[in-house]
Amino acid sequence: MANVEKVSVALTPEMLAVVREAVESGEYASSSEVMREALREWKRRRALERKDVEQLWRLWEEGLASGPGRHADMAAIKAEARRRLVAAQDTETTGA
């Protein structure tokens, strides 16, 4: 492996046991392999989270740009939600 640098990592006894078990079971050749895979997964998850946040911001901006909402306040929103719930329950019971 070209251009590697050794670092020291402090792990709890529980985490160290998991790493050792992964190596002893043959799933990984070394604790370094376990750590590299964990870091790759962490990096992948962070990228996905960043993408999700960007999408939420885009949707937020689209919502703001779409103009004012149909409901005047939270009470109106809740009333509409209750109306939809009752309508959905009626549909379920009548099969329509």
N, C-alpha and C positions, 0 to 999 in steps of 0.2 A: 504494500500500500504506500504510494508516494505521498510525500509531504504530510506526515502526521506529526502531531505534537502530543506528548503525554500530559495529562492533567490529573489532578487528584480530586476525587468526588467523595463527599461524605454521605453515607446512606444509613438509614435506620436499620436496626437488626432485622426487622421484617422485610425490608426491601432487599437487603443483602442476601437473605435466605432465598428470596424469589430468584434473584440473579444466579446464585449458586445452583439452585435446583434446575434452572434452565440449562446451565452448562453441564451439570452432572447427568442430566437425562439425555444428553446428546443433541438437544434441540439447537444449541449454539456451541460453537467451538471455543469461545472465550467470553469472559465478562465484558470485554471491549465490544464484541459483536452485539451483545444484549444492549449495551448503552447506545451504540450507534443506531440500532433499530429503534430504540425508544426515542432518540432525538429526531430521527426521520419522521416518525409518527407524530411527535409533538409539533414539528415544523409543518407537516401536512395539515394537522388540525388547526393550527394558528392561521394558515392561509385560508382554509375554509371559513373560519370564524370571521376573518377580515372581509372575505367576499360577502358573507351574510350581512355584515354591518353595512357595507357599501350598498347592497341591494335595499336594505331597510331605509337608508338615507334617500336613495333614488325614489322609492315608493312614497316616502314622506313628502319629498319635494313635488312629486306628481300630484299627490293629494292636495297639497296647498295650492298648487297651480290650477286645480280643477274647480276652484271656487268654493263658496260657502256650502256647508252641509245642509241637509234637508230638515234636520231637527234643531229646535231652538236651544235646547239645554239637555242635561243628563236625564232629567225626568222624562222627557219626550223620547230619548233613546231607549230608556228602560221600558217605556210603554210599548214602543214598537217591537222590542225584543220579546216582551210577554205576548203580544198579539201574534207574532210569528211562531212562538212556541205552542200556543194553543192551536193555531192553524195546523201545525205539523202533527200535533197529537191527535187532532180530529181526523186528519188524513190517514194516520196509522190505524186508528180504530175502525174507520169506515172502509179502508182499503181503496179509497179513491185516489 
